[in-house]
Amino acid sequence: MFEIMVGAVLTQNTAWTNVERAIGNLKSLDLLSLDAMGRLGRKELAGLIRPAGYFNVKAQRLQNLCDFLQRQGGEASLSRMADGPLREALLEVNGVGPETADDILLYAFERPVFVIDAYTRRLFSRIGLVAGDESYEKLRSIFETGLESSVDLFNEYHALIVRHGKYICTKKPRCIECCIGRHCRYLSKNRQSAEP
């Protein structure tokens, strides 16, 4: 659970492969636990997570998260909190925004909270189901009210969106390879430029 929370902070503005390298550095020194990481100085932590980018900022954010977890009595204590209060508490941690909080809720605490990220916004605005300029909370509400409230469903759906956004519906989309192209407003508007 703690590793997932660390990953949620480290993945801010970076590729997951870089996060894996940073986590690998922590694991190799047996520092991927709340107690061990809580004892690290910021400079030492920053050096270990350097592959994840913005390492000084992220080291501070991780220390903020560790301080919060320790004050709350650890992950087990937080696990007993209801979804809403737990989300509010996470959002009070400096450096934990809505996406990071929801990552932690869905993947670490297994709560039915839909994660909105850049892939979700891009994909669903291109196919025309959202405008793309909605607030984070508005988009989260659209997904959570439109889908069955299920951790497994939200997890799988988000994973599929990330995969599609990472490899097909990229900033410069690969529309020819898209399995949902027939539903896509972006493709229909840009059909000539998408054809080989």
Rosetta constraint file for C-alpha pairs under 8 A:
AtomPair CA 1 CA 5 HARMONIC 6.52 0.50
AtomPair CA 1 CA 75 HARMONIC 7.54 0.50
AtomPair CA 1 CA 108 HARMONIC 4.93 0.50
AtomPair CA 1 CA 109 HARMONIC 7.34 0.50
AtomPair CA 2 CA 6 HARMONIC 6.24 0.50
AtomPair CA 2 CA 32 HARMONIC 7.68 0.50
AtomPair CA 2 CA 33 HARMONIC 6.57 0.50
AtomPair CA 2 CA 34 HARMONIC 6.93 0.50
AtomPair CA 2 CA 75 HARMONIC 7.51 0.50
AtomPair CA 2 CA 108 HARMONIC 7.47 0.50
AtomPair CA 3 CA 7 HARMONIC 6.08 0.50
AtomPair CA 3 CA 23 HARMONIC 7.95 0.50
AtomPair CA 3 CA 32 HARMONIC 6.63 0.50
AtomPair CA 3 CA 33 HARMONIC 7.52 0.50
AtomPair CA 4 CA 8 HARMONIC 6.17 0.50
AtomPair CA 4 CA 104 HARMONIC 6.91 0.50
AtomPair CA 4 CA 107 HARMONIC 6.84 0.50
AtomPair CA 4 CA 108 HARMONIC 5.65 0.50
AtomPair CA 5 CA 9 HARMONIC 6.61 0.50
AtomPair CA 5 CA 103 HARMONIC 7.92 0.50
AtomPair CA 5 CA 104 HARMONIC 5.51 0.50
AtomPair CA 5 CA 108 HARMONIC 6.47 0.50
AtomPair CA 6 CA 10 HARMONIC 6.18 0.50
AtomPair CA 6 CA 62 HARMONIC 6.87 0.50
AtomPair CA 7 CA 11 HARMONIC 5.87 0.50
AtomPair CA 7 CA 19 HARMONIC 6.61 0.50
AtomPair CA 7 CA 23 HARMONIC 7.52 0.50
AtomPair CA 8 CA 12 HARMONIC 7.09 0.50
AtomPair CA 8 CA 100 HARMONIC 5.61 0.50
AtomPair CA 8 CA 103 HARMONIC 6.11 0.50
AtomPair CA 8 CA 104 HARMONIC 6.44 0.50
AtomPair CA 9 CA 58 HARMONIC 6.93 0.50
AtomPair CA 9 CA 61 HARMONIC 7.26 0.50
AtomPair CA 9 CA 62 HARMONIC 6.91 0.50
AtomPair CA 9 CA 95 HARMONIC 8.00 0.50
AtomPair CA 9 CA 96 HARMONIC 7.33 0.50
AtomPair CA 9 CA 100 HARMONIC 6.43 0.50
AtomPair CA 10 CA 14 HARMONIC 7.64 0.50
AtomPair CA 10 CA 19 HARMONIC 5.88 0.50
AtomPair CA 10 CA 52 HARMONIC 6.04 0.50
AtomPair CA 10 CA 58 HARMONIC 6.49 0.50
AtomPair CA 11 CA 15 HARMONIC 6.57 0.50
AtomPair CA 11 CA 16 HARMONIC 6.13 0.50
AtomPair CA 11 CA 19 HARMONIC 5.96 0.50
AtomPair CA 11 CA 52 HARMONIC 7.12 0.50
AtomPair CA 12 CA 100 HARMONIC 7.82 0.50
AtomPair CA 13 CA 53 HARMONIC 7.99 0.50
AtomPair CA 14 CA 18 HARMONIC 6.86 0.50
AtomPair CA 14 CA 19 HARMONIC 7.44 0.50
AtomPair CA 14 CA 52 HARMONIC 6.32 0.50
AtomPair CA 14 CA 53 HARMONIC 6.75 0.50
AtomPair CA 15 CA 19 HARMONIC 6.76 0.50
AtomPair CA 15 CA 52 HARMONIC 7.77 0.50
AtomPair CA 16 CA 20 HARMONIC 6.19 0.50
AtomPair CA 17 CA 21 HARMONIC 6.51 0.50
AtomPair CA 18 CA 22 HARMONIC 6.41 0.50
AtomPair CA 18 CA 51 HARMONIC 5.33 0.50
AtomPair CA 18 CA 52 HARMONIC 4.89 0.50
AtomPair CA 18 CA 53 HARMONIC 7.85 0.50
AtomPair CA 19 CA 23 HARMONIC 6.11 0.50
AtomPair CA 19 CA 49 HARMONIC 7.91 0.50
AtomPair CA 19 CA 51 HARMONIC 6.88 0.50
AtomPair CA 19 CA 52 HARMONIC 5.00 0.50
AtomPair CA 20 CA 24 HARMONIC 5.93 0.50
AtomPair CA 21 CA 25 HARMONIC 6.31 0.50
AtomPair CA 21 CA 49 HARMONIC 7.92 0.50
AtomPair CA 21 CA 51 HARMONIC 6.21 0.50
AtomPair CA 21 CA 52 HARMONIC 7.48 0.50
AtomPair CA 22 CA 26 HARMONIC 6.58 0.50
AtomPair CA 22 CA 48 HARMONIC 6.32 0.50
AtomPair CA 22 CA 49 HARMONIC 4.43 0.50
AtomPair CA 22 CA 50 HARMONIC 6.63 0.50
AtomPair CA 22 CA 51 HARMONIC 5.45 0.50
AtomPair CA 22 CA 52 HARMONIC 5.90 0.50
AtomPair CA 23 CA 27 HARMONIC 6.11 0.50
AtomPair CA 23 CA 32 HARMONIC 7.50 0.50
AtomPair CA 23 CA 49 HARMONIC 7.15 0.50
AtomPair CA 24 CA 28 HARMONIC 5.96 0.50
AtomPair CA 25 CA 29 HARMONIC 6.75 0.50
AtomPair CA 25 CA 48 HARMONIC 5.82 0.50
AtomPair CA 25 CA 49 HARMONIC 7.13 0.50
AtomPair CA 26 CA 30 HARMONIC 6.23 0.50
AtomPair CA 26 CA 31 HARMONIC 4.95 0.50
AtomPair CA 26 CA 32 HARMONIC 5.40 0.50
AtomPair CA 26 CA 48 HARMONIC 6.48 0.50
AtomPair CA 26 CA 49 HARMONIC 7.63 0.50
AtomPair CA 27 CA 31 HARMONIC 5.78 0.50
AtomPair CA 27 CA 32 HARMONIC 5.47 0.50
AtomPair CA 30 CA 36 HARMONIC 7.72 0.50
AtomPair CA 31 CA 36 HARMONIC 5.04 0.50
AtomPair CA 31 CA 37 HARMONIC 5.61 0.50
AtomPair CA 32 CA 36 HARMONIC 6.73 0.50
AtomPair CA 32 CA 37 HARMONIC 6.36 0.50
AtomPair CA 33 CA 37 HARMONIC 5.88 0.50
AtomPair CA 34 CA 38 HARMONIC 5.73 0.50
AtomPair CA 34 CA 66 HARMONIC 6.24 0.50
AtomPair CA 34 CA 69 HARMONIC 7.87 0.50
AtomPair CA 34 CA 70 HARMONIC 7.82 0.50
AtomPair CA 35 CA 39 HARMONIC 6.50 0.50
AtomPair CA 36 CA 40 HARMONIC 6.85 0.50
AtomPair CA 37 CA 45 HARMONIC 7.71 0.50
AtomPair CA 37 CA 63 HARMONIC 7.84 0.50
AtomPair CA 37 CA 66 HARMONIC 7.47 0.50
AtomPair CA 38 CA 63 HARMONIC 6.68 0.50
AtomPair CA 38 CA 66 HARMONIC 5.84 0.50
AtomPair CA 38 CA 67 HARMONIC 7.25 0.50
AtomPair CA 40 CA 44 HARMONIC 6.39 0.50
AtomPair CA 40 CA 45 HARMONIC 6.09 0.50
AtomPair CA 41 CA 45 HARMONIC 6.17 0.50
AtomPair CA 42 CA 46 HARMONIC 5.96 0.50
AtomPair CA 42 CA 56 HARMONIC 7.63 0.50
AtomPair CA 42 CA 59 HARMONIC 5.87 0.50
AtomPair CA 42 CA 60 HARMONIC 6.55 0.50
AtomPair CA 42 CA 63 HARMONIC 7.44 0.50
AtomPair CA 43 CA 47 HARMONIC 6.31 0.50
AtomPair CA 43 CA 56 HARMONIC 7.49 0.50
AtomPair CA 43 CA 59 HARMONIC 7.81 0.50
AtomPair CA 44 CA 48 HARMONIC 6.50 0.50
AtomPair CA 45 CA 49 HARMONIC 6.34 0.50
AtomPair CA 45 CA 59 HARMONIC 5.83 0.50
AtomPair CA 46 CA 50 HARMONIC 5.90 0.50
AtomPair CA 46 CA 55 HARMONIC 5.00 0.50
AtomPair CA 46 CA 56 HARMONIC 5.27 0.50
AtomPair CA 46 CA 58 HARMONIC 7.39 0.50
AtomPair CA 46 CA 59 HARMONIC 5.07 0.50
AtomPair CA 47 CA 55 HARMONIC 7.25 0.50
AtomPair CA 49 CA 53 HARMONIC 7.61 0.50
AtomPair CA 49 CA 55 HARMONIC 5.90 0.50
AtomPair CA 49 CA 59 HARMONIC 7.47 0.50
AtomPair CA 50 CA 54 HARMONIC 7.42 0.50
AtomPair CA 50 CA 55 HARMONIC 4.98 0.50
AtomPair CA 51 CA 55 HARMONIC 7.67 0.50
AtomPair CA 54 CA 58 HARMONIC 6.05 0.50
AtomPair CA 55 CA 59 HARMONIC 5.80 0.50
AtomPair CA 56 CA 60 HARMONIC 6.46 0.50
AtomPair CA 57 CA 61 HARMONIC 6.31 0.50
AtomPair CA 58 CA 62 HARMONIC 5.99 0.50
AtomPair CA 59 CA 63 HARMONIC 6.17 0.50
AtomPair CA 60 CA 64 HARMONIC 6.14 0.50
AtomPair CA 61 CA 65 HARMONIC 6.19 0.50
AtomPair CA 61 CA 94 HARMONIC 6.58 0.50
AtomPair CA 61 CA 95 HARMONIC 5.15 0.50
AtomPair CA 61 CA 96 HARMONIC 7.54 0.50
AtomPair CA 62 CA 66 HARMONIC 6.09 0.50
AtomPair CA 63 CA 67 HARMONIC 6.05 0.50
AtomPair CA 64 CA 68 HARMONIC 6.17 0.50
AtomPair CA 64 CA 93 HARMONIC 6.45 0.50
AtomPair CA 64 CA 94 HARMONIC 6.43 0.50
AtomPair CA 64 CA 95 HARMONIC 7.65 0.50
AtomPair CA 65 CA 69 HARMONIC 6.13 0.50
AtomPair CA 65 CA 93 HARMONIC 6.40 0.50
AtomPair CA 65 CA 94 HARMONIC 7.92 0.50
AtomPair CA 66 CA 70 HARMONIC 6.09 0.50
AtomPair CA 67 CA 71 HARMONIC 6.12 0.50
AtomPair CA 68 CA 72 HARMONIC 6.16 0.50
AtomPair CA 68 CA 93 HARMONIC 6.91 0.50
AtomPair CA 69 CA 73 HARMONIC 6.22 0.50
AtomPair CA 69 CA 74 HARMONIC 4.81 0.50
AtomPair CA 69 CA 75 HARMONIC 6.66 0.50
AtomPair CA 70 CA 74 HARMONIC 5.33 0.50
AtomPair CA 72 CA 77 HARMONIC 6.65 0.50
AtomPair CA 72 CA 78 HARMONIC 6.82 0.50
AtomPair CA 73 CA 77 HARMONIC 5.49 0.50
AtomPair CA 73 CA 78 HARMONIC 7.47 0.50
AtomPair CA 74 CA 78 HARMONIC 6.57 0.50
AtomPair CA 75 CA 79 HARMONIC 6.04 0.50
AtomPair CA 76 CA 80 HARMONIC 6.95 0.50
AtomPair CA 77 CA 81 HARMONIC 7.44 0.50
AtomPair CA 78 CA 86 HARMONIC 6.99 0.50
AtomPair CA 79 CA 109 HARMONIC 6.54 0.50
AtomPair CA 81 CA 85 HARMONIC 6.62 0.50
AtomPair CA 81 CA 86 HARMONIC 5.71 0.50
AtomPair CA 82 CA 86 HARMONIC 6.03 0.50
AtomPair CA 83 CA 87 HARMONIC 6.11 0.50
AtomPair CA 83 CA 105 HARMONIC 7.84 0.50
AtomPair CA 83 CA 111 HARMONIC 6.81 0.50
AtomPair CA 84 CA 88 HARMONIC 6.22 0.50
AtomPair CA 85 CA 89 HARMONIC 6.06 0.50
AtomPair CA 86 CA 90 HARMONIC 6.21 0.50
AtomPair CA 87 CA 91 HARMONIC 6.18 0.50
AtomPair CA 87 CA 101 HARMONIC 6.34 0.50
AtomPair CA 87 CA 102 HARMONIC 7.37 0.50
AtomPair CA 87 CA 105 HARMONIC 7.17 0.50
AtomPair CA 88 CA 92 HARMONIC 6.49 0.50
AtomPair CA 89 CA 93 HARMONIC 7.14 0.50
AtomPair CA 90 CA 96 HARMONIC 6.62 0.50
AtomPair CA 90 CA 101 HARMONIC 5.81 0.50
AtomPair CA 91 CA 96 HARMONIC 5.62 0.50
AtomPair CA 91 CA 97 HARMONIC 5.83 0.50
AtomPair CA 91 CA 98 HARMONIC 6.68 0.50
AtomPair CA 91 CA 101 HARMONIC 6.31 0.50
AtomPair CA 92 CA 96 HARMONIC 7.40 0.50
AtomPair CA 96 CA 100 HARMONIC 5.60 0.50
AtomPair CA 96 CA 101 HARMONIC 6.00 0.50
AtomPair CA 97 CA 101 HARMONIC 5.99 0.50
AtomPair CA 98 CA 102 HARMONIC 6.01 0.50
AtomPair CA 98 CA 136 HARMONIC 7.51 0.50
AtomPair CA 99 CA 103 HARMONIC 6.07 0.50
AtomPair CA 99 CA 115 HARMONIC 6.05 0.50
AtomPair CA 99 CA 116 HARMONIC 6.23 0.50
AtomPair CA 99 CA 117 HARMONIC 6.72 0.50
AtomPair CA 100 CA 104 HARMONIC 6.23 0.50
AtomPair CA 101 CA 105 HARMONIC 6.14 0.50
AtomPair CA 102 CA 106 HARMONIC 5.95 0.50
AtomPair CA 102 CA 113 HARMONIC 6.14 0.50
AtomPair CA 102 CA 114 HARMONIC 6.86 0.50
AtomPair CA 102 CA 115 HARMONIC 5.49 0.50
AtomPair CA 103 CA 107 HARMONIC 5.79 0.50
AtomPair CA 103 CA 108 HARMONIC 7.52 0.50
AtomPair CA 103 CA 115 HARMONIC 6.12 0.50
AtomPair CA 104 CA 108 HARMONIC 5.01 0.50
AtomPair CA 104 CA 109 HARMONIC 6.52 0.50
AtomPair CA 105 CA 109 HARMONIC 4.94 0.50
AtomPair CA 105 CA 110 HARMONIC 6.08 0.50
AtomPair CA 105 CA 111 HARMONIC 5.38 0.50
AtomPair CA 105 CA 112 HARMONIC 7.75 0.50
AtomPair CA 105 CA 113 HARMONIC 6.63 0.50
AtomPair CA 106 CA 110 HARMONIC 4.64 0.50
AtomPair CA 106 CA 111 HARMONIC 4.81 0.50
AtomPair CA 106 CA 112 HARMONIC 6.09 0.50
AtomPair CA 106 CA 113 HARMONIC 5.62 0.50
AtomPair CA 106 CA 114 HARMONIC 7.24 0.50
AtomPair CA 106 CA 115 HARMONIC 7.63 0.50
AtomPair CA 106 CA 151 HARMONIC 6.69 0.50
AtomPair CA 106 CA 154 HARMONIC 7.92 0.50
AtomPair CA 106 CA 155 HARMONIC 7.11 0.50
AtomPair CA 107 CA 111 HARMONIC 7.63 0.50
AtomPair CA 107 CA 155 HARMONIC 7.49 0.50
AtomPair CA 110 CA 151 HARMONIC 6.07 0.50
AtomPair CA 111 CA 151 HARMONIC 5.89 0.50
AtomPair CA 112 CA 149 HARMONIC 5.82 0.50
AtomPair CA 112 CA 150 HARMONIC 5.34 0.50
AtomPair CA 112 CA 151 HARMONIC 4.50 0.50
AtomPair CA 112 CA 154 HARMONIC 6.79 0.50
AtomPair CA 113 CA 144 HARMONIC 7.16 0.50
AtomPair CA 113 CA 151 HARMONIC 7.31 0.50
AtomPair CA 113 CA 154 HARMONIC 7.15 0.50
AtomPair CA 114 CA 140 HARMONIC 5.99 0.50
AtomPair CA 114 CA 143 HARMONIC 6.72 0.50
AtomPair CA 114 CA 144 HARMONIC 6.25 0.50
AtomPair CA 114 CA 154 HARMONIC 5.76 0.50
AtomPair CA 114 CA 155 HARMONIC 7.92 0.50
AtomPair CA 114 CA 158 HARMONIC 7.58 0.50
AtomPair CA 115 CA 140 HARMONIC 6.95 0.50
AtomPair CA 115 CA 154 HARMONIC 7.96 0.50
AtomPair CA 115 CA 158 HARMONIC 6.91 0.50
AtomPair CA 116 CA 120 HARMONIC 5.89 0.50
AtomPair CA 116 CA 121 HARMONIC 7.13 0.50
AtomPair CA 116 CA 136 HARMONIC 6.75 0.50
AtomPair CA 116 CA 139 HARMONIC 7.05 0.50
AtomPair CA 116 CA 140 HARMONIC 6.22 0.50
AtomPair CA 117 CA 121 HARMONIC 6.39 0.50
AtomPair CA 118 CA 122 HARMONIC 6.03 0.50
AtomPair CA 119 CA 123 HARMONIC 5.95 0.50
AtomPair CA 119 CA 161 HARMONIC 6.54 0.50
AtomPair CA 119 CA 162 HARMONIC 5.84 0.50
AtomPair CA 119 CA 165 HARMONIC 4.98 0.50
AtomPair CA 119 CA 166 HARMONIC 7.37 0.50
AtomPair CA 119 CA 169 HARMONIC 7.98 0.50
AtomPair CA 120 CA 124 HARMONIC 6.02 0.50
AtomPair CA 120 CA 158 HARMONIC 7.91 0.50
AtomPair CA 120 CA 161 HARMONIC 6.19 0.50
AtomPair CA 120 CA 162 HARMONIC 7.33 0.50
AtomPair CA 120 CA 165 HARMONIC 7.56 0.50
AtomPair CA 121 CA 125 HARMONIC 5.96 0.50
AtomPair CA 121 CA 130 HARMONIC 7.87 0.50
AtomPair CA 121 CA 132 HARMONIC 5.70 0.50
AtomPair CA 122 CA 126 HARMONIC 6.10 0.50
AtomPair CA 122 CA 132 HARMONIC 6.92 0.50
AtomPair CA 122 CA 165 HARMONIC 7.72 0.50
AtomPair CA 122 CA 169 HARMONIC 7.77 0.50
AtomPair CA 123 CA 127 HARMONIC 6.38 0.50
AtomPair CA 123 CA 161 HARMONIC 7.65 0.50
AtomPair CA 123 CA 165 HARMONIC 6.66 0.50
AtomPair CA 123 CA 169 HARMONIC 6.43 0.50
AtomPair CA 124 CA 128 HARMONIC 6.07 0.50
AtomPair CA 124 CA 129 HARMONIC 5.39 0.50
AtomPair CA 124 CA 130 HARMONIC 5.77 0.50
AtomPair CA 124 CA 132 HARMONIC 7.45 0.50
AtomPair CA 125 CA 129 HARMONIC 5.93 0.50
AtomPair CA 125 CA 130 HARMONIC 4.84 0.50
AtomPair CA 125 CA 131 HARMONIC 5.32 0.50
AtomPair CA 125 CA 132 HARMONIC 4.87 0.50
AtomPair CA 126 CA 184 HARMONIC 6.21 0.50
AtomPair CA 126 CA 185 HARMONIC 5.98 0.50
AtomPair CA 126 CA 186 HARMONIC 5.03 0.50
AtomPair CA 127 CA 183 HARMONIC 6.11 0.50
AtomPair CA 127 CA 184 HARMONIC 3.99 0.50
AtomPair CA 127 CA 185 HARMONIC 5.01 0.50
AtomPair CA 127 CA 186 HARMONIC 6.31 0.50
AtomPair CA 128 CA 184 HARMONIC 6.91 0.50
AtomPair CA 128 CA 185 HARMONIC 5.89 0.50
AtomPair CA 128 CA 186 HARMONIC 7.89 0.50
AtomPair CA 130 CA 134 HARMONIC 7.70 0.50
AtomPair CA 134 CA 138 HARMONIC 6.00 0.50
AtomPair CA 134 CA 139 HARMONIC 6.25 0.50
AtomPair CA 135 CA 139 HARMONIC 6.35 0.50
AtomPair CA 136 CA 140 HARMONIC 6.14 0.50
AtomPair CA 137 CA 141 HARMONIC 6.05 0.50
AtomPair CA 138 CA 142 HARMONIC 6.28 0.50
AtomPair CA 139 CA 143 HARMONIC 6.46 0.50
AtomPair CA 140 CA 144 HARMONIC 6.06 0.50
AtomPair CA 141 CA 145 HARMONIC 5.89 0.50
AtomPair CA 142 CA 146 HARMONIC 5.89 0.50
AtomPair CA 143 CA 147 HARMONIC 5.96 0.50
AtomPair CA 144 CA 148 HARMONIC 7.35 0.50
AtomPair CA 144 CA 149 HARMONIC 6.57 0.50
AtomPair CA 145 CA 149 HARMONIC 7.92 0.50
AtomPair CA 148 CA 153 HARMONIC 7.64 0.50
AtomPair CA 149 CA 153 HARMONIC 7.68 0.50
AtomPair CA 149 CA 154 HARMONIC 7.68 0.50
AtomPair CA 150 CA 154 HARMONIC 6.06 0.50
AtomPair CA 151 CA 155 HARMONIC 5.92 0.50
AtomPair CA 152 CA 156 HARMONIC 6.06 0.50
AtomPair CA 153 CA 157 HARMONIC 5.86 0.50
AtomPair CA 154 CA 158 HARMONIC 5.90 0.50
AtomPair CA 155 CA 159 HARMONIC 6.14 0.50
AtomPair CA 156 CA 160 HARMONIC 6.18 0.50
AtomPair CA 157 CA 161 HARMONIC 6.24 0.50
AtomPair CA 158 CA 162 HARMONIC 6.13 0.50
AtomPair CA 159 CA 163 HARMONIC 6.17 0.50
AtomPair CA 160 CA 164 HARMONIC 6.07 0.50
AtomPair CA 161 CA 165 HARMONIC 5.92 0.50
AtomPair CA 162 CA 166 HARMONIC 5.86 0.50
AtomPair CA 163 CA 167 HARMONIC 6.14 0.50
AtomPair CA 163 CA 168 HARMONIC 7.92 0.50
AtomPair CA 164 CA 168 HARMONIC 5.20 0.50
AtomPair CA 164 CA 169 HARMONIC 5.87 0.50
AtomPair CA 165 CA 169 HARMONIC 4.47 0.50
AtomPair CA 165 CA 170 HARMONIC 5.34 0.50
AtomPair CA 166 CA 170 HARMONIC 5.76 0.50
AtomPair CA 167 CA 174 HARMONIC 8.00 0.50
AtomPair CA 168 CA 173 HARMONIC 5.89 0.50
AtomPair CA 168 CA 174 HARMONIC 5.11 0.50
AtomPair CA 168 CA 175 HARMONIC 6.99 0.50
AtomPair CA 168 CA 177 HARMONIC 6.85 0.50
AtomPair CA 168 CA 178 HARMONIC 6.27 0.50
AtomPair CA 169 CA 173 HARMONIC 4.64 0.50
AtomPair CA 169 CA 174 HARMONIC 6.25 0.50
AtomPair CA 169 CA 175 HARMONIC 7.17 0.50
AtomPair CA 169 CA 178 HARMONIC 7.53 0.50
AtomPair CA 170 CA 174 HARMONIC 7.07 0.50
AtomPair CA 174 CA 178 HARMONIC 6.71 0.50
AtomPair CA 174 CA 194 HARMONIC 7.56 0.50
AtomPair CA 175 CA 181 HARMONIC 6.56 0.50
AtomPair CA 175 CA 187 HARMONIC 6.53 0.50
AtomPair CA 175 CA 194 HARMONIC 6.06 0.50
AtomPair CA 176 CA 181 HARMONIC 7.76 0.50
AtomPair CA 176 CA 194 HARMONIC 6.45 0.50
AtomPair CA 176 CA 195 HARMONIC 6.79 0.50
AtomPair CA 180 CA 184 HARMONIC 6.64 0.50
AtomPair CA 181 CA 187 HARMONIC 6.36 0.50
AtomPair CA 182 CA 187 HARMONIC 7.94 0.50
AtomPair CA 182 CA 188 HARMONIC 7.92 0.50
AtomPair CA 184 CA 188 HARMONIC 6.39 0.50
AtomPair CA 185 CA 189 HARMONIC 6.15 0.50
AtomPair CA 186 CA 190 HARMONIC 6.14 0.50
AtomPair CA 187 CA 191 HARMONIC 5.30 0.50
AtomPair CA 187 CA 194 HARMONIC 7.27 0.50
AtomPair CA 190 CA 194 HARMONIC 6.32 0.50
AtomPair CA 191 CA 195 HARMONIC 6.37 0.50
